[in-house]
Amino acid sequence: MEVANWFSQLPYEQWVPIPVSGTRPSARYKHAAGVADEKLYIAGGSRTGRYLPDVQVFDFRGLVWSSLKLKSEADGGKSEENGAQEVLPATSDHSMVKWGNKLLLLGGHSKTTSDSMTVRFIDLETHACGFIETSGNAPVARGGHSVTLVGSRLIIFGGEDRNRRLLNDVYALDLETMTWDVVVARQTPPAPRFDHTAAINREHYLLIFGGCSHSIFFNDLHVLDLQTMEWSQPEVQGDLVTPRAGHAGVTIGENWYIVGGGDNKNGCPETLVLNMSKLTWSALTSVKERDPLASEGLSVCSALINGERHLVAFGGYNGKYNNEVFVMRLKPSDVSRPKIFQSPAAAAAAASVTAAYALAKSEKLDFSSLNLNSNGVGNNPSELDLAFEIDALKEEKKELELFLTEVRAENSRLTEKVDEVNGTHAELSKELHSVQGQLAAERSRCFKLEAQIAELQKILESLQSIENEVQLLRRQKSALEQEIERSAAQRQGSGGVWRWIAG
């Protein structure tokens, strides 16, 4: 199958591994990645504690990997090609940004020491690589930071320095003058963190999501207003998002796509989408927990392939290092509607089609009366234009009728659902009324039982009084019987004495 056909037959919004021919690059994570000219560039990374120095290129047109041989800037890019290891230091946890015909590499951890953040470049035309001199107040050297392009400025946030000190500062690099500035912001900033993601919305807001400290993984969202320079932590809606670090993100329009990440125990299998205008999270798709896409330290980029937008993911670590390339074909905006509705003149076009259709029906226009040649097209240029317009109107009418049919079918389906819901609601209402009646009867029965219990309690109280009286009578009876016995004994004793005297 041809490469173009392979991409065009991909399902929408599902991750699919790309069939790669030839040698693959070594598996890795925490590398830097970027897309330029239908090619994916991978620089550095880490594997089994070792930093990597290479630059690998994946061609979407041929689906093949190749190793980029860099040239030292010191030789003006004219020297013989050297290995990347001799030109580009082995680096991990750095960032890549495309600027003009260059790839800029910022920061990262490496064995080469530097007090401030380094900026290197790779020329996409000459493959020259070198160090860019910067001025101003440069940020301290770090890795696991975020770099975001805003106009001609790069915004740097957070990260971890070489002493493992966590950072939450903000710096800006002017790419026109290569000058660093400290960004002073008000209000409460995000907690110091690294391995987070950042995005820009409408060249106005910097968004920070997730990341971790040395003991805590975050799932919070912070926003920096780049005009007022104030931090805020807005409330977000939608699906519940678990804490994560080492994830990757890329923005397309209003959507921010988040892939992978984890908490050092479990990977995050879902691909998330944040609508940056509505601040609403949703889960686009999900993979198995041990899938390469549920990894920490992977990369994700946006690529335009055959005129369609795709997400491209590479690498990561989820118990093992990965080197597969995955691609997701994104649905075009308003894909379910005819193309006529996707243009700025949609309303006018629809109105003109409707008017033309109504006019054709009311006046019963006879298009066959036009002076057409044997090919069905008039010789007069105005007649030719009119014929084209008529054909265009017919096509648009067909699209409108098809769309109308789809809308009617959808309306019918929704009506059936509404009827079903109404029927269910009616049944539930009947059950509710029945239960309410049973509850009222049970309450009445409870009231009666409570009244009977009160009467029984009164009877028990009266029985206690009777029992006390019975006990009193028994004591009185016992006392009386004792008195009678004493009297009888006395009478018996006195009779014996008189009999002795008489004898």
C-alpha positions as a printed Julia matrix, in Angstrom:
503×3 Matrix{Float64}:
   0.0     0.0     0.0
   1.27    3.51   -0.78
   2.12    5.75    2.13
  -0.48    8.35    1.12
  -3.18    5.7     1.02
  -2.02    4.29    4.36
  -2.54    7.6     6.14
  -5.84    8.31    4.37
  -7.31    5.0     5.53
  -6.54    5.48    9.21
  -9.52    5.58   11.59
 -10.24    8.88   13.27
  -9.15    9.54   16.86
  -7.43    6.17   17.38
  -3.75    5.56   17.99
  -2.15    3.35   15.35
   1.51    2.23   15.21
   3.25    3.26   11.98
   4.82    0.39   10.02
   8.48    1.35    9.85
  10.94   -0.06    7.36
  14.64   -0.27    8.1
  16.5     0.34   11.34
  14.77    2.03   14.24
  16.54    4.4    16.64
  17.38    3.15   20.12
  14.48    3.19   22.57
  14.49    6.17   24.92
  12.53    8.67   26.97
  12.84   12.33   28.03
  14.05   13.27   24.56
  13.2    16.43   22.59
  10.98   16.24   19.5
   9.69   18.49   16.75
   8.15   18.32   13.28
   9.36   20.18   10.19
   8.74   19.55    6.47
   6.81   16.29    7.05
   9.64   14.92    9.15
   9.83   14.07   12.84
  13.09   15.07   14.55
  14.17   13.31   17.77
  17.16   14.67   19.71
  18.88   13.03   22.66
  17.03   11.53   25.57
  17.91    8.97   28.21
  18.16    5.19   28.41
  19.19    3.13   31.46
  20.65    6.23   33.09
  22.76    7.16   30.07
  22.26   10.39   28.14
  22.0    10.06   24.34
  23.7    12.43   21.84
  22.08   11.46   18.53
  19.53   13.17   16.29
  17.11   10.84   14.47
  14.74   11.78   11.64
  11.54    9.99   10.64
  10.21   10.74    7.14
   6.41   10.55    6.96
   6.53   10.24    3.16
   8.71    7.13    3.14
   8.05    5.84    6.67
  11.79    5.39    7.25
  14.22    6.47    9.95
  17.59    8.04    9.3
  20.35    9.38   11.5
  21.11   13.07   11.05
  24.82   13.76   10.69
  25.51   17.16   12.17
  28.22   19.62   11.18
  30.05   21.83   13.58
  29.23   25.53   13.34
  32.9    26.27   13.94
  33.61   24.99   10.44
  30.78   27.01    8.96
  28.88   23.85    8.16
  31.34   23.03    5.41
  33.4    20.39    7.14
  32.94   16.71    6.58
  29.97   15.21    8.35
  30.78   14.15   11.87
  28.87   12.0    14.31
  26.3    13.86   16.35
  28.15   12.87   19.5
  31.06   15.13   18.52
  28.84   18.16   17.89
  25.78   17.9    20.14
  26.3    16.99   23.82
  24.36   14.02   25.16
  21.31   15.61   26.76
  18.03   14.62   28.41
  14.99   16.51   29.7
  15.49   19.35   27.2
  13.05   21.11   24.83
  12.91   21.61   21.08
  11.25   24.52   19.24
  11.17   25.19   15.49
  12.11   28.77   14.62
  12.48   29.64   10.95
  14.68   27.04    9.3
  16.25   26.02   12.61
  15.48   23.72   15.49
  16.32   25.32   18.84
  17.34   23.06   21.75
  16.98   24.61   25.2
  18.3    23.41   28.54
  18.3    19.83   29.72
  20.56   17.64   31.83
  23.95   16.61   30.48
  27.46   15.89   31.68
  28.64   19.25   30.38
  28.33   21.86   33.12
  26.81   25.3    32.68
  25.49   27.73   35.24
  22.79   29.14   32.93
  20.43   27.6    30.41
  22.08   26.83   27.08
  20.51   27.43   23.68
  21.73   25.37   20.73
  20.5    25.18   17.14
  20.3    22.72   14.27
  20.08   24.23   10.78
  17.55   22.17    8.8
  19.19   23.06    5.47
  22.91   22.75    6.19
  22.65   20.45    9.24
  25.05   22.78   11.01
  24.82   22.66   14.79
  26.14   25.14   17.3
  25.73   27.19   20.44
  23.77   30.46   20.41
  25.13   33.32   22.45
  22.46   35.03   24.54
  22.47   38.14   26.71
  20.44   39.45   29.6
  19.42   37.7    32.82
  19.5    34.05   31.77
  17.72   31.38   33.86
  19.72   28.86   35.83
  20.55   25.61   33.99
  17.73   23.11   34.35
  15.84   20.18   32.88
  12.21   19.04   32.93
  11.1    22.61   32.26
   8.55   23.8    29.69
   9.23   26.01   26.68
   6.39   27.72   24.82
   6.57   29.92   21.72
   4.58   33.16   21.91
   5.09   35.28   18.82
   8.87   35.81   18.72
   9.41   35.0    22.4
  10.01   31.74   24.25
   8.43   31.43   27.71
  10.31   29.16   30.13
   8.65   27.84   33.28
   9.78   25.63   36.14
  11.99   22.57   35.98
  14.73   21.11   38.16
  18.28   22.43   38.35
  21.39   20.23   38.48
  21.26   20.28   42.32
  17.7    18.84   42.13
  16.24   22.14   43.32
  12.66   22.53   42.08
  11.76   25.75   40.28
   8.61   27.73   39.48
  10.14   30.86   37.95
   9.26   32.36   34.57
  11.72   33.66   31.96
  11.32   35.01   28.43
  13.81   34.78   25.56
  13.43   37.27   22.71
  14.37   35.32   19.59
  14.95   38.47   17.58
  17.64   39.8    19.94
  18.45   36.59   21.85
  17.97   38.47   25.13
  16.72   36.9    28.36
  14.32   38.66   30.73
  12.83   37.65   34.07
   9.04   37.61   34.0
   7.7    39.07   37.25
   4.16   37.85   37.88
   1.69   38.61   40.65
  -0.66   36.39   42.65
   0.07   32.8    43.67
   2.23   30.86   41.17
   2.11   27.07   40.72
   4.09   25.03   43.22
   7.67   24.32   42.08
   7.64   21.36   39.7
   9.18   19.61   36.72
   8.04   17.25   33.95
   4.85   19.3    33.46
   3.38   20.62   30.2
   2.63   24.14   29.05
   0.53   25.68   26.28
  -0.42   29.08   24.88
  -4.01   30.08   24.18
  -4.69   33.0    21.82
  -1.22   34.47   22.4
  -2.64   35.72   25.69
  -2.63   32.97   28.3
   0.09   30.57   29.42
  -1.38   27.31   30.78
   0.58   24.96   33.07
  -0.71   21.43   33.75
   0.49   18.61   35.99
   4.07   17.71   36.74
   5.58   16.64   40.03
   7.81   17.53   42.93
  10.06   14.95   44.55
   7.09   13.45   46.41
   3.85   14.81   44.93
   2.24   14.41   41.5
  -0.04   17.21   40.35
  -3.21   17.38   38.27
  -3.81   21.11   38.72
  -4.17   23.73   35.99
  -2.65   27.2    36.35
  -3.01   30.16   34.0
  -0.71   33.16   33.59
  -2.26   36.18   31.9
   0.6    37.48   29.74
  -0.92   40.96   29.6
  -1.64   41.56   33.29
   1.1    39.12   34.42
  -1.17   37.57   37.03
  -1.4    33.91   37.97
  -4.74   32.22   38.56
  -6.01   28.71   39.14
  -9.4    28.48   37.4
 -12.0    25.82   38.01
 -12.13   23.21   35.28
 -15.09   21.11   34.15
 -15.51   17.75   32.48
 -13.84   14.41   33.09
 -11.78   13.72   36.19
  -8.05   13.99   35.46
  -5.58   11.96   37.53
  -2.24   13.41   38.72
   0.62   12.82   36.31
   4.11   13.85   35.26
   6.23   13.08   32.23
   3.24   13.51   29.92
   3.36   15.31   26.58
   1.08   17.97   25.14
   0.4    19.78   21.88
  -2.17   22.44   20.95
  -4.29   22.55   17.8
  -6.65   25.5    17.68
  -8.61   25.68   20.93
  -7.75   22.1    21.91
  -4.82   21.01   24.05
  -4.05   17.31   23.61
  -2.36   15.54   26.56
  -0.83   12.08   26.07
   0.7     9.62   28.55
   2.45   10.44   31.79
   2.24    8.62   35.1
   3.06    8.63   38.8
   6.04    6.23   38.88
   3.58    3.41   39.67
   1.01    3.46   36.9
   0.91    5.0    33.45
  -1.95    7.2    32.3
  -3.7     5.37   29.42
  -6.1     8.1    28.31
  -5.51   10.78   25.71
  -7.03   13.95   27.15
  -8.31   17.06   25.42
  -8.67   20.4    27.18
 -10.86   22.97   25.47
  -8.81   26.01   26.45
 -11.67   28.47   25.95
 -14.23   26.52   27.99
 -11.65   24.94   30.34
 -13.32   21.57   29.94
 -11.5    18.23   30.08
 -12.59   15.24   28.01
 -11.05   11.83   27.33
 -10.57   11.33   23.59
  -9.46    7.69   23.66
  -7.7     5.21   25.91
  -5.12    2.43   25.59
  -4.04   -0.47   27.81
  -2.07    0.38   30.94
   1.15   -1.21   29.64
   0.82    0.32   26.19
   3.78    2.47   25.03
   1.38    5.43   24.93
   0.8     5.06   28.68
   4.42    6.01   29.32
   6.36    8.74   31.04
   8.84   10.83   29.1
   7.26   10.32   25.68
   6.84   13.06   23.08
   3.85   14.14   21.01
   3.83   16.51   18.03
   1.35   17.81   15.5
   2.0    16.97   11.85
   0.17   17.9     8.65
   0.24   14.77    6.47
  -1.51   14.77    3.09
  -3.38   17.91    4.12
  -4.79   16.33    7.3
  -3.81   17.02   10.89
  -2.29   14.12   12.87
  -0.82   13.59   16.32
   2.52   11.78   16.34
   3.91   10.14   19.5
   7.29    8.54   20.08
   9.29    6.87   22.86
   8.65    6.84   26.58
   9.2     4.48   29.5
   6.57    2.29   31.2
   8.72   -0.48   32.6
  10.59   -0.73   29.34
  11.94    1.83   26.92
  10.0     2.35   23.69
  10.93    3.4    20.16
   7.67    2.98   18.27
   5.98    5.77   16.32
   2.24    6.13   16.82
  -0.08    8.36   14.85
  -3.64    9.58   15.45
  -5.72   10.99   12.61
  -7.81   13.88   13.92
 -11.29   14.66   12.76
 -11.52   17.89   10.74
 -13.6    20.58   12.41
 -17.24   20.43   11.39
 -16.51   17.21    9.48
 -20.12   16.14    9.71
 -21.36   19.21    7.84
 -21.09   19.99    4.12
 -18.1    22.03    3.03
 -20.36   24.94    2.16
 -20.93   25.51    5.89
 -17.21   25.52    6.66
 -16.39   28.76    4.8
 -16.84   32.32    6.1
 -19.45   32.94    3.39
 -21.5    29.94    4.49
 -24.62   31.89    5.36
 -24.56   33.89    2.13
 -23.94   30.77    0.07
 -26.76   28.93    1.77
 -29.07   31.92    1.27
 -28.2    32.18   -2.42
 -28.75   28.45   -2.94
 -32.08   28.6    -1.15
 -33.17   31.64   -3.17
 -32.1    30.08   -6.46
 -33.87   26.85   -5.6
 -37.03   28.7    -4.64
 -36.85   30.77   -7.81
 -36.4    27.67   -9.93
 -39.44   26.07   -8.32
 -41.67   29.13   -8.44
 -40.85   30.28  -11.95
 -40.08   26.78  -13.32
 -36.95   27.96  -15.07
 -36.2    26.02  -18.25
 -32.43   25.68  -18.4
 -32.71   23.87  -21.71
 -33.79   27.15  -23.38
 -30.25   28.5   -23.0
 -28.24   28.73  -26.2
 -25.78   25.89  -25.55
 -23.39   24.31  -28.0
 -23.08   20.59  -28.58
 -21.04   20.2   -25.4
 -23.83   21.75  -23.37
 -21.98   25.07  -22.85
 -22.9    28.38  -24.47
 -20.44   30.24  -26.67
 -21.12   33.5   -24.86
 -18.83   33.97  -21.84
 -21.75   35.18  -19.75
 -23.67   32.05  -20.67
 -20.62   29.98  -19.74
 -20.41   31.66  -16.35
 -24.12   31.18  -15.87
 -23.83   27.49  -16.7
 -21.04   27.09  -14.17
 -23.04   28.95  -11.56
 -26.05   26.75  -12.27
 -23.94   23.6   -11.92
 -22.47   24.94   -8.7
 -25.93   25.75   -7.38
 -27.11   22.26   -8.28
 -24.19   20.7    -6.44
 -24.75   22.93   -3.44
 -28.45   22.1    -3.57
 -27.61   18.4    -3.49
 -25.33   18.93   -0.53
 -28.01   20.92    1.24
 -30.62   18.27    0.53
 -28.26   15.57    1.79
 -27.51   17.59    4.88
 -31.24   18.24    5.37
 -31.89   14.5     5.1
 -29.22   13.82    7.7
 -30.67   16.5     9.97
 -34.15   15.03    9.59
 -32.86   11.54   10.33
 -31.03   12.85   13.37
 -34.13   14.79   14.41
 -36.22   11.63   14.04
 -33.73    9.67   16.1
 -33.7    12.35   18.79
 -37.5    12.45   18.73
 -37.61    8.7    19.32
 -35.17    9.12   22.19
 -37.28   11.94   23.63
 -40.42    9.8    23.34
 -38.59    6.92   24.98
 -37.38    9.18   27.76
 -40.88   10.62   28.17
 -42.33    7.1    28.37
 -39.74    6.11   30.93
 -40.47    9.33   32.82
 -44.2     8.55   32.82
 -43.59    5.03   34.12
 -41.24    6.34   36.77
 -43.81    8.97   37.73
 -46.46    6.25   38.18
 -44.05    4.22   40.27
 -43.21    7.33   42.27
 -46.9     8.06   42.93
 -47.43    4.41   43.93
 -44.48    4.51   46.28
 -45.66    7.83   47.68
 -49.1     6.27   48.33
 -47.51    3.27   50.01
 -45.35    5.6    52.04
 -48.42    7.6    53.15
 -50.17    4.36   54.15
 -47.12    3.23   56.07
 -46.93    6.6    57.81
 -50.61    6.3    58.83
 -49.94    2.8    60.1
 -46.94    4.07   62.01
 -49.06    6.8    63.61
 -51.63    4.18   64.69
 -48.91    1.97   66.09
 -47.44    4.91   67.97
 -50.89    5.64   69.45
 -51.3     1.98   70.49
 -47.84    1.99   71.99
 -48.75    5.11   73.99
 -51.92    3.4    75.29
 -49.94    0.29   76.19
 -47.42    2.44   78.02
 -50.29    3.98   80.02
 -51.64    0.5    80.78
 -48.19   -0.62   81.86
 -47.95    2.41   84.12
 -51.38    1.57   85.65
 -50.34   -2.07   86.03
 -47.28   -0.92   87.93
 -49.56    1.04   90.28
 -51.79   -2.01   90.78
 -48.74   -4.16   91.4
 -47.62   -1.74   94.1
 -51.06   -1.89   95.75
 -51.0    -5.7    95.59
 -47.59   -5.74   97.27
 -48.92   -3.42   99.98
 -51.96   -5.65  100.54
 -49.71   -8.68  100.73
 -47.58   -7.01  103.38
 -50.72   -5.99  105.29
 -52.08   -9.55  105.06
 -48.81  -10.96  106.3
 -48.78   -8.57  109.22
 -52.37   -9.44  110.05
 -51.66  -13.17  109.95
 -48.72  -12.68  112.3
 -50.91  -10.67  114.69
 -53.56  -13.42  114.67
 -50.96  -16.06  115.44
 -49.63  -14.07  118.39
 -53.15  -13.55  119.75
 -53.93  -17.25  119.48
 -50.74  -18.14  121.3
 -51.56  -15.77  124.13
 -55.06  -17.21  124.57
 -53.7   -20.68  124.67
 -51.2   -19.74  127.41
 -53.71  -18.06  129.65
 -56.15  -21.03  129.54
 -53.48  -23.42  130.9
 -52.82  -21.28  133.96
 -56.5   -21.27  135.01
 -56.72  -24.97  134.6
 -53.71  -25.43  136.96
 -55.33  -23.14  139.59
 -58.65  -24.96  139.38
 -56.97  -28.35  139.81
